[in-house]
Amino acid sequence: MLGFLRFLIIGFVVMTLFYGLLSIYVRSLTRERLEEDWEKEGSIGERDAYVEEGIKAYERSFRPKLLLLVYILPLIVFAAIFYVTNFL
């Protein structure tokens, strides 16, 4: 039982680190895309305001919520493997 708890704690820490790094990476890609879009549109208005407005729209969208699959998918796989090995 102690080994199982250690596995869960280490797994949660690893998934949290991966989620944090992945969210920072996706956010930076979004920021770069918004900066490129601002340049393509003819540089109308202030760039920082345009990028911040785009980042706020990104935060309200569905895409950042998909990153939570970092937690969900490994748990589903672990539960499926546990079920198959113990009950089938």
Residue pairs with C-beta under 8 A, 6 or more apart in sequence:
11 74
15 70
15 71
15 74
18 70
19 67
19 68
19 70
19 71
22 67
22 70
23 64
23 67
26 63
26 64
26 67
27 55
27 58
30 54
30 55
30 58
31 51
31 55
34 50
34 51
34 54
34 55
35 47
35 51
37 54
38 47
38 50
38 51
58 64
